Amino acid sequence: MSIDFLQEVANTLFKDYSGRFHQLQLVFPNRRAGQFLLKHLAQKSQVPTWAPRVLSMGEFLEQFSDLKRADTLQLCFKLYPIYKNLMPGDESFDQFYAWGEIILKDFNNLDQACVDAEKVFFHLKDIKTLESDDLLSDEQKTALQAFYGSFTEDKKLSGHKERFLAFWEVLPKLYKEFRETLLQEKVGYSGLIAKSVAEQARYLDTLEDQTILFCGFNDLTKVEEKVIKQLIKKDKARIFWDVDAHLLKPEQEAGLYMRRWLKDEVLGPTFPAQVPNLLSNKLQETIQLTELPLEHAQAREAGRQLQQQLAEIGVPNDQELTRTAVVLPDESQLFPFLYQLPTALENSTVNVTMGVPLRVTPVYSLLDALLELQKTCVKSETNQFHYKPITTLLRHPYVRGLNPKLTYGVLQEIEKNSKRYVSEAELQQDKQLAVIFKCTSSGKGIGKYLLEVLEVVNKHLRKDQAAQRTLEEEYITRTRTQLENMLETAEEADIEMSSDLLEKLIRHLLQQLSIPFTGEPLQGLQVMGMLETRCLDFDNLYILSLNEGVLPAASDEPSLIPYFIRSAYGLPTTDQHDAIYAYHFYRLLQRAKKVHLFYSSYRAGGKQSELSRFVKQLLFELWPCVTPQQLHLKAKPAATSALDLKKSDVLPALLKYIDNGEQAKPLSPSALNTWLHCRTQFAFRYLVGIKEPDEVQEDVDNSVFGKLMHKVLQDFYEEYREGSKVTKEGIDQKLNELPLLERVTNAYQAESGTVPFLGRNSLPLHMVAEMVKQVLEVDMAYAPFHIIGLEKTYNMAIDVPYGDSNQTMRLKGHIDRIDEKNGEVRVLDYKTGKDIRAFKTIPELFDRETKDRNKAAMQVLLYSLLFRLNNKEELDGKNVVPALYNSKELYSKGFDAKLSAGDEKLLSLTKAQADEIEHQVKKLLEEVLSSDGVLNQREEIKGCEYCGYAGICGR
């Protein structure tokens, strides 16, 4: 029976170093493994003894260096002035920062690989240097020459190529001067610190009475390899390999490094004489492979299988539970799995060793919205913000919690009035909201602003909270600390910081930041990432997300150094990256007694996914009898049944449209059109009172387009008094006084707030101006005429049979324009859609079975009836002419606004026609008022997807 790797190390320590633990330094790939080793030593020790010192490789090397590790931002600030001095041009730090990080990563790789930077960044103009480089194969030289050959042709180089070559010539000098500057200032990055330690070799003298034990390493950088070899040669170090015979086979990518160390003249003899063969001897019955259709289903199934395990063996104590681990190569599975933890573990410890990415927390969404808010700030006397980040913030739980009633009210006001831009004053109705909704100063003021908002939110979260710190407070505190450090670093740098640059730096910091969980690592169920499992062994393993592209994860880190050169000089490549993860995965399986593996057949977006090649290789070579257990979601789409909404259910609401001691609420022609179109929609809107959700119309869409055109024409003709004569010359004069586009812009800004006349709204506004211009040209051709009224509202009462008596219902209409010429009074309606002016008969307009029923014609006929009935004396024999300015036909030659009934023009609304319309309205209202029947959905479902009530109907 195999024992854990760390247990083997502990046994060796007691055998070979008992009583001398204080003279040992144990170096691990990470400190977590050291904690578990100390636990094994404590359990094995019979008497109190000094514990050996436990270090990570980075900590071990840094103890011999005078250099202090600096963060990436500090290093970029130090690199930039050196670069500016060497490279001609006026490149700002904003432009430099993005790939300044790439340079730093490449410099770090060069130092860790102990490579001569001048040799890597060779002089490209002298392509012959490639031919004399023995490190490159002929194939690699050919590929490089194919790329760089264009630079050696006998012709003038373009500006881009000249700058490219100049940049590569600068890199060796940049590396040298940057290194000298850091050494002088006693700071550095991990590669520089490690390389300087290896070059000085001070550890050979300072570790006289110490023995260094390197445990569980697989991939070593050149620097680490050099240090370990020197110590082994001096008999000051020993190395413990966690290796399996299966990995040493030539075809195994997981054994890439182990085979190299085994062949090394110094490291080779440190391998065990008998390499264990654990993977090949593992029983296939211990492996359970589960395929699920979706990514999120893996966490649920892992929780179910863990629950089943606990039901079979009972819930172990926290000490025994450490033998069970859930490994998550995909960090996004962390919270889904935590929500699926078995109820049996309610009183048990769960130790989460992986950090929570800040980008999946509410803090990140808050800061992201705050940065967007500042980007949209239009600085003026009133300071205005675009509505999108405002509504995002008002809905955010942290902001909404500050003043729920006020934030809801402001949100409703914005959406109800479709405000695209909102002033600072409208949002600063509360002291706490005033901190959030304010325009900040440029540059470094953004950072201070974010810290102030986080402080406000944190104070609110601390109110009425228990003494124990909440998870949200932990998120905010960690974020504030990192943000303060970043801003302090930026403050110390003598570099001008624009708002855009600081925003990029902050976003970059937030996206990389991880919030660690705190807990007891040596107890309870272990939930960890793949790298946290190094050197550790478990009895029960649950490994999720075993899909290609997740394990191994895609390695797409950008680099200035091409693959061939990286490979030739021993710099990290994607092949090595994959080999490292293959080793960690196979090593983890070696000693496990029961292994549960999970993968999904589809990933987000419905794209097909496949099993990781690491698992496929094991199935082919070692576990041919293991077949995936395919689980399918037993989800069925809910059957949508027709709504059975009876009139009796909404009768009280229906009665509000009847005179009952006071005037009834009137119905509009639009309401009657809705009744004919869909009774269910009528019930929702006019009886139940369900309003369609308000949405801010960011673009000038059809509804906004129509309202805007109505508004411009109303404002234009309101400059005339009622009864005034309109002439062609008068229209021309008014257009000269204030151009149409300016009138449209003023109307748009009056409706939506002060907004710059720019961007995608510019074109629709021009289109509105063109449409209004065409209306005015038609009017000039029709002039002279008199304005009778604009935007007038008229009512009429209609007696409708109800039971054994008649009840009075009311109809109301809002007329766009009424004008008069030569004894003809036009009742005019503006339409910007696809409406036409022709219809066959009046009864067909009121028949829902009529195909392509002309709603616009019905509407303007009802308006004409209302005007006729309310102005009998004023008309005094004048004709009432229903007229339609419809955009579909407005541009046609010889346009006439009159309707067409059948094959004839409707020259005026006759008494017979008025009586017929009134009769049809009465029939329609009788149908509405009748107490029997159901308020059923329309049979034709085409167009239902655009209805605001489609979610309720299920269509």
SEBA-871108 format. One record per residue (C-alpha): residue in three letters; x, z, y. Coordinates in steps of 0.5 Angstrom, whole numbers, plus 500, padded with zeros to 3 digits. Each point is the difference from the previous one (the first is absolute). Layout:
<sites>
ALAXZY
...
</sites>
This chain:
<sites>
MET500500500
SER503498507
ILE501505505
ASP499499508
PHE506497503
LEU501506505
GLN499505494
GLU506496497
VAL504501506
ALA498507501
ASN503501492
THR506497502
LEU501504506
PHE499507496
LYS505497495
ASP506498504
TYR499503507
SER497507498
GLY502505505
ARG503495505
PHE493497503
HIS502502507
GLN506495499
LEU495494499
GLN497495505
LEU494496496
VAL499494503
PHE493496499
PRO497494502
ASN495505504
ARG499507501
ARG494501496
ALA504499493
GLY504505502
GLN495505501
PHE497499493
LEU507501497
LEU501506504
LYS493502496
HIS503498493
LEU507504502
ALA495506502
GLN496500494
LYS506500495
SER505505504
GLN499507497
VAL504504506
PRO500499507
THR505494502
TRP502496506
ALA496493501
PRO504494500
ARG499496507
VAL495495500
LEU501493504
SER498493501
MET505495500
GLY499499508
GLU501508501
PHE506500495
LEU504495504
GLU498502507
GLN503507499
PHE507497501
SER498496506
ASP500501507
LEU495495502
LYS493502501
ARG495495497
ALA496497506
ASP493497499
THR499492501
LEU497500507
GLN506504502
LEU505495497
CYS496494503
PHE501503507
LYS507501499
LEU501493497
TYR496496505
PRO505501506
ILE506498495
TYR496494498
LYS498498507
ASN508501502
LEU502495495
MET494495500
PRO499496506
GLY492500502
ASP495504503
GLU497502494
SER496507501
PHE500506496
ASP492498498
GLN503493497
PHE506503497
TYR497506496
ALA496497495
TRP506497497
GLY505505502
GLU497504494
ILE502494496
ILE507500502
LEU500508499
LYS498499493
ASP505495499
PHE505504503
ASN498506495
ASN500495494
LEU507498502
ASP503507500
GLN496502494
ALA503494496
CYS507502503
VAL500492503
ASP505497505
ALA495498505
GLU505495503
LYS500497494
VAL492500499
PHE499497507
PHE505495499
HIS501494506
LEU495495498
LYS503494504
ASP506501495
ILE496498494
LYS506499496
THR501508500
LEU494499495
GLU505496495
SER505505500
ASP496506498
ASP501502493
LEU494504500
LEU495494501
SER498496494
ASP500492501
GLU492500499
GLN500506506
LYS505496504
THR496494500
ALA494503502
LEU503503506
GLN503494502
ALA493496499
PHE497505505
TYR506501505
GLY503493499
SER495497506
PHE505505505
THR506496498
GLU497493501
ASP503496506
LYS495500505
LYS498505506
LEU497506497
SER493502503
GLY499506504
HIS497504494
LYS506498495
GLU505502506
ARG497507501
PHE499501492
LEU508499499
ALA501504506
PHE496506497
TRP504499493
GLU507500504
VAL498507504
LEU497504493
PRO507502498
LYS502502507
LEU493503501
TYR501504493
LYS507502502
GLU499503507
PHE493503498
ARG504504494
GLU506502505
THR494503505
LEU497504495
LEU506503497
GLN502502507
GLU493503501
LYS500503493
VAL494497498
GLY498495495
TYR495497495
SER500502492
GLY505494498
LEU505501506
ILE500508498
ALA501498493
LYS506495501
SER503504505
VAL500506495
ALA503495494
GLU505498504
GLN503507503
ALA499503493
ARG500507502
TYR496502495
LEU506500495
ASP503505504
THR494505502
LEU497500493
GLU506503496
ASP496506497
GLN494496499
THR497495495
ILE495495502
LEU495498494
PHE496493502
CYS494500496
GLY495495499
PHE503494504
ASN498493498
ASP502495506
LEU506502504
THR502497507
LYS507498500
VAL502506504
GLU497505495
GLU503496495
LYS507501503
VAL499508502
ILE498501493
LYS505496496
GLN506504505
LEU497507498
ILE500498493
LYS507498500
LYS502506503
ASP496504495
LYS495503505
ALA494497498
ARG495498494
ILE495496499
PHE493500496
TRP497494498
ASP493499499
VAL500494495
ASP496497495
ALA503495494
HIS495495502
LEU502499507
LEU507498498
LYS497494497
PRO503494504
GLU493497501
GLN497506503
GLU500500508
ALA499508500
GLY507501497
LEU504495506
TYR503506502
MET501504494
ARG504494496
ARG504500506
TRP502507500
LEU501500493
LYS505494500
ASP504504506
GLU507503498
VAL499506504
LEU492501499
GLY500497493
PRO503506496
THR495505504
PHE494497496
PRO498504494
ALA503498493
GLN493499497
VAL495497505
PRO493502498
ASN495495498
LEU493503503
LEU496494502
SER501496493
ASN498506496
LYS494502505
LEU493500495
GLN496494503
GLU494505499
THR502504506
ILE499494505
GLN493499503
LEU500494504
THR493499504
GLU498494504
LEU495500505
PRO497495505
LEU501503506
GLU506504504
HIS496506502
ALA497501493
GLN507502497
ALA499507504
ARG494501497
GLU502498493
ALA506504500
GLY496506502
ARG495499495
GLN506500494
LEU503506503
GLN494504500
GLN499498493
GLN507502498
LEU498507503
ALA494500496
GLU504499494
ILE506505501
GLY497505505
VAL502501507
PRO507502500
ASN503505505
ASP504498506
GLN507500496
GLU498496494
LEU496495505
THR507498503
ARG500496494
THR495495502
ALA501495505
VAL496495504
VAL505494503
LEU497496505
PRO505494502
ASP495498505
GLU499505505
SER493498502
GLN497503494
LEU502507502
PHE494502503
PRO495496495
PHE503504494
LEU500507504
TYR493499500
GLN499498493
LEU504507498
PRO496503494
THR496506502
ALA504504494
LEU506500505
GLU496503505
ASN504507500
SER506497498
THR506497504
VAL501493502
ASN507498503
VAL500494504
THR507498501
MET499493503
GLY498500508
VAL494498503
PRO501493504
LEU498502507
ARG497493501
VAL494502495
THR498506504
PRO496501505
VAL505502505
TYR503493499
SER493497502
LEU500504506
LEU507498503
ASP499493498
ALA493500504
LEU503504506
LEU506494500
GLU495495500
LEU496503506
GLN506500504
LYS501493499
THR493498502
CYS501504507
VAL498496506
LYS503504505
SER496500507
GLU497505504
THR495501495
ASN505499494
GLN496497494
PHE501500492
HIS497494495
TYR494503496
LYS504499493
PRO505506500
ILE495504504
THR494500495
THR506501494
LEU502506504
LEU493502501
ARG498500493
HIS507503497
PRO498507497
TYR506503504
VAL497497507
ARG493501498
GLY501507498
LEU502502507
ASN493499503
PRO495497495
LYS494499505
LEU504497506
THR504495495
TYR494498497
GLY496499507
VAL506496502
LEU501495494
GLN492499501
GLU501498507
ILE505495499
GLU497497494
LYS493500503
ASN502496506
SER506496497
LYS505503504
ARG507496499
TYR504504505
VAL498507501
SER503504506
GLU505506500
ALA495504504
GLU494499495
LEU504502494
GLN503507504
GLN494504499
ASP503505496
LYS507504502
GLN502498493
LEU498493500
ALA503499506
VAL507501497
ILE498495495
PHE497494505
LYS505499505
CYS505495502
THR507502499
SER506498504
SER505495497
GLY506501495
LYS501507498
GLY493503503
ILE497497493
GLY504505496
LYS498506504
TYR493498500
LEU499500493
LEU503507499
GLU495502505
VAL494497496
LEU503503493
GLU501507504
VAL492500502
VAL498498493
ASN504505497
LYS498505504
HIS493498498
LEU501500493
ARG503507500
LYS494503503
ASP495504495
GLN505498495
ALA503505495
ALA507503500
GLN502495495
ARG503493503
THR495494499
LEU503494497
GLU498496507
GLU504505504
GLU506499495
TYR499492501
ILE500501508
THR506505500
ARG504496496
THR498494504
ARG502503507
THR506503497
GLN503493498
LEU497497507
GLU503505504
ASN507499497
MET499492501
LEU498501507
GLU506505501
THR505494497
ALA497495504
GLU500504507
GLU508502498
ALA501492500
ASP502497506
ILE496494499
GLU494497503
MET493501496
SER494496501
SER493502498
ASP500495495
LEU507502497
LEU498507500
GLU494498496
LYS504496495
LEU504506499
ILE494505499
ARG497496495
HIS506499496
LEU501507500
LEU493501498
GLN500495494
GLN506503497
LEU498507501
SER498504493
ILE497507500
PRO503504495
PHE495505496
THR503507499
GLY499504494
GLU504503494
PRO504494496
LEU501504494
GLN493501498
GLY493497499
LEU498492499
GLN506496503
VAL497494504
MET506496502
GLY503493502
MET505496495
LEU506502504
GLU498508500
THR500499492
ARG508499500
CYS503505494
LEU493503499
ASP497499493
PHE493502498
ASP495501494
ASN494496503
LEU501494504
TYR494497504
ILE503494504
LEU496496504
SER500493504
LEU505496495
ASN499494503
GLU505494501
GLY502501508
VAL498508500
LEU505501494
PRO505497502
ALA498501507
ALA502493504
SER506501503
ASP500496507
GLU504504504
PRO503495506
SER508499500
LEU504495504
ILE505499494
PRO498495495
TYR498502493
PHE506496497
ILE505504505
ARG497506498
SER500499493
ALA508498500
TYR502506504
GLY496505496
LEU495501505
PRO493503498
THR495494498
THR493499497
ASP503500493
GLN503507501
HIS494502503
ASP496498494
ALA505503495
ILE500507503
TYR492500500
ALA500498493
TYR505505498
HIS496506503
PHE494497496
TYR503500493
ARG504506501
LEU493504502
LEU497498493
GLN506502496
ARG498507498
ALA492500502
LYS496502494
LYS494496503
VAL500495505
HIS493497503
LEU502493504
PHE495497505
TYR500493503
SER494496504
SER498493498
TYR498499507
ARG503502507
ALA497500507
GLY497494502
GLY498498493
LYS506497498
GLN503500493
SER505505499
GLU505501493
LEU503505496
SER507502503
ARG506497496
PHE503506499
VAL494502495
LYS499493497
GLN508500498
LEU498507496
LEU494497497
PHE504494498
GLU506504497
LEU498507498
TRP493501500
PRO496493497
CYS494504498
VAL499503506
THR494496503
PRO496502507
GLN494503500
GLN495496504
LEU495504504
HIS495497504
LEU496502506
LYS493501498
ALA497499506
LYS494495501
PRO497498507
ALA494503502
ALA494496499
THR497499507
SER492500500
ALA495498505
LEU498505505
ASP493502500
LEU499503507
LYS492501501
LYS497500506
SER497506499
ASP507503500
VAL501498507
LEU493501502
PRO501505506
ALA506496503
LEU495494500
LEU495503504
LYS504501506
TYR499493501
ILE493501501
ASP496503506
ASN499507499
GLY498504506
GLU506497503
GLN503493501
ALA503497493
LYS507498499
PRO500493501
LEU503495495
SER504494502
PRO500493498
SER507501497
ALA497506496
LEU494495498
ASN506495498
THR503506496
TRP493501496
LEU500493498
HIS507499498
CYS500507496
ARG495505499
THR505505498
GLN505499506
PHE494501504
ALA498507497
PHE508502501
ARG500498507
TYR494501503
LEU496506495
VAL505504497
GLY505499506
ILE506499497
LYS505497505
GLU505495498
PRO507503501
ASP503499507
GLU507496500
VAL504499505
GLN500492501
GLU508499501
ASP499492501
VAL495496504
ASP496499494
ASN493496500
SER496506502
VAL505502505
PHE500493502
GLY492500501
LYS500506504
LEU506498505
MET497493501
HIS493504502
LYS503505504
VAL504494504
LEU494496501
GLN496506502
ASP505502505
PHE501493503
TYR492499501
GLU499507503
GLU504498506
TYR494497501
ARG494504502
GLU493499496
GLY496494503
SER507497503
LYS501492499
VAL506498496
THR503494502
LYS506496497
GLU504501506
GLY498507500
ILE503501493
ASP506496502
GLN501504506
LYS500507495
LEU505497495
ASN505498506
GLU499508503
LEU502503493
PRO502495494
LEU497501493
LEU505502496
GLU501506505
ARG493501500
VAL500501492
THR506504500
ASN497505505
ALA494500496
TYR504501493
GLN504506504
ALA494503502
GLU497500493
SER507502496
GLY504504505
THR506498504
VAL504495496
PRO505495501
PHE498493500
LEU505498494
GLY500499493
ARG495498495
ASN494501504
SER503495505
LEU497494497
PRO493503498
LEU499502508
HIS502493502
MET495497495
VAL495505503
ALA502497507
GLU499493497
MET493502497
VAL498503507
LYS502494504
GLN496495495
VAL494504501
LEU501500508
GLU501492499
VAL493500497
ASP497504505
MET504496506
ALA496494496
TYR494503500
ALA500503507
PRO497501505
PHE496506497
HIS498507502
ILE502507496
ILE494504498
GLY503505496
LEU507502496
GLU500505494
LYS492501501
THR497504495
TYR492499498
ASN495504495
MET494498497
ALA495504496
ILE496497494
ASP495503496
VAL501500493
PRO495502494
TYR502506496
GLY496503495
ASP493500503
SER502500507
ASN504496505
GLN507503502
THR504498506
MET507498499
ARG505497506
LEU505494500
LYS505500505
GLY505495502
HIS506499504
ILE501494504
ASP507497502
ARG497496506
ILE494497503
ASP500494505
GLU495496503
LYS500492503
ASN495496502
GLY494504497
GLU504501493
VAL502508498
ARG506500495
VAL500506496
LEU508499498
ASP504503494
TYR507499499
LYS503499493
THR507499498
GLY499499493
LYS498494496
ASP493501502
ILE496493501
ARG494499504
ALA495496495
PHE495503496
LYS494497496
THR494504501
ILE499507503
PRO497503494
GLU506498496
LEU504504505
PHE497507497
ASP500498493
ARG506503496
GLU500495495
THR502494505
LYS507498498
ASP504500506
ARG495504505
ASN502499507
LYS500507502
ALA503498507
ALA494496502
MET495505497
GLN503505505
VAL500496506
LEU493498499
LEU498508499
TYR504501507
SER496494503
LEU493503497
LEU502507503
PHE502497507
ARG493496500
LEU496506498
ASN504505506
ASN499495505
LYS494496500
GLU498501507
GLU507498503
LEU500494495
ASP494497504
GLY499494495
LYS508499500
ASN503498493
VAL504505496
VAL505496496
PRO504503495
ALA508498500
LEU506501496
TYR507499503
ASN503499493
SER508499499
LYS499496494
GLU496494505
LEU502503507
TYR506494500
SER496494498
LYS498495505
GLY494501504
PHE499507497
ASP493502501
ALA498508499
LYS493499498
LEU498501492
SER498495496
ALA494501496
GLY499495494
ASP502493503
GLU498502507
LYS503504506
LEU497507501
LEU498498508
SER497507501
LEU497505496
THR492499500
LYS495505499
ALA498497493
GLN508501498
ALA500507503
ASP494502496
GLU503498494
ILE506504501
GLU496506502
HIS496499493
GLN506499496
VAL503506504
LYS494504498
LYS500498493
LEU508502499
LEU498507503
GLU495501496
GLU504499494
VAL505505503
LEU495505501
SER496499493
SER501506496
ASP501497493
GLY506496497
VAL507501500
LEU506499505
ASN503495495
GLN507497501
ARG500492501
GLU501496494
GLU505495503
ILE507504500
LYS504495503
GLY502504507
CYS499507497
GLU507501500
TYR500500508
CYS495505501
GLY501507502
TYR496503495
ALA503496494
GLY504507497
ILE493503500
CYS496494496
GLY506499496
ARG500493501
</sites>
